[in-house]
Amino acid sequence: MSDRFKAETEEDLQRLRKMLRKVTSGDEQAVRRRLAKKDEARILDLACGDCREAEVLTDFLADLKEPGDERLVKLTGVDVRAREIADANLRFGGKKKLQGKPGTRECDFFTGDASKLDGHEELGEDFDLVFMRHQNYWNGAKTWEEIYDQALNKLDEDGRLIITSYFDKEHQLALEAIQRLGGELIKSEFNPETRELITEGKSVDRHVAIFKRKK
């Protein structure tokens, strides 16, 4: 990994941190009330690849806990690519103390098909946050709708689903699909600091949206 790529990746993650706070503004108190009832905060990261965002996501939920709360923040990542999952386990796997705040993060990754989560009983249910970074609706709409459906089913009644997208139109298609499947859109935000990529109209975490399950 080149120094330039490392720097760009870190800058992208810092922007993602900001966007997570932005898209959840106005919804934070509901999330805080939910976390106050839980022994641990649970995150499911679907199609996570090597899960560069692992620390961003666990920090995000840790920051929403009450001051002094030392409960565990647990992230589970799933992806079909075994090599990417091995890299994620190597970098982030296991338990570690959160930096600069009380509590512990635990990350676990396994190779699996995110469109068939019902076949992985070890996952459990009732996640506080399900996350999909750069969902890829254009690359097989049917498969991605199955993934969205699985994501919504894994949420606790008051949990939240957050997605990010590379493209404007693809993001809009994803919003429409998730709402058809039973998601209620809370907010969608454009990232004003998104990093443009080579493909025209494509950029990193260009849009971020948050949903809850319809009652």
C-alpha positions, 0 to 999 in steps of 0.5 A: 500500500503506497503512502498516498493511498494510505493518506487518502484512505485515512482522509476518507475515513475521517470524512466518513466519521463526519458524515455519520454524525451528520446523518444521525443528527436529530436521531441521536437521542433515540439511539442513546435511549436504545443503547442504554437498555443494552448490555452491549452495542452490536454492529453488523457490517455487510459486504465489508471487504477488509473493513477499513471502517471498523474503528470508525463504526465502533467509535461512532457507537461508543460515542453515543453511549453515556459518559463512563459507560464501559460496555462492549461495542461489538462489530461483526463483518461479513463478505464473500471474499475470503482474502479480504476477510482474512485481512480484516481479521488480521488488522482488527480482529479480537478485543481491544480497548477503545482509544480515548474513551471507556469500554472495549471493542470486539471485531469478528469477521467471517466469509459468507453471503450477505444475501443469505444471512438466515443460514448463519445462525451464529450471527444472531439477531437484533443489531443496533446498527447494520452498515453497508459501505458503497452498496453496489445496486447496479451490480445485480439489483436482485442480489442487492435487494436480497441483501437489503432485505436481510439487513432490515431483518437483522435490525432490532425494532429500534435499530438503524441501517446506514448505507453509503453510495458511490453514485447519485443515481445508484443511491436514489435506486437504493433508497427506493428499494430499501423503502419498498422492502420495509425501511423508513428513510430518516435522512439522506445526506450528500458528502460535500467533501467526497473524494472524486474517483476516476470514473465520472460521477463516482466518489467515496461515500458520496451519499450517506443515508440512515433508515429504521424499520417501518412499524 
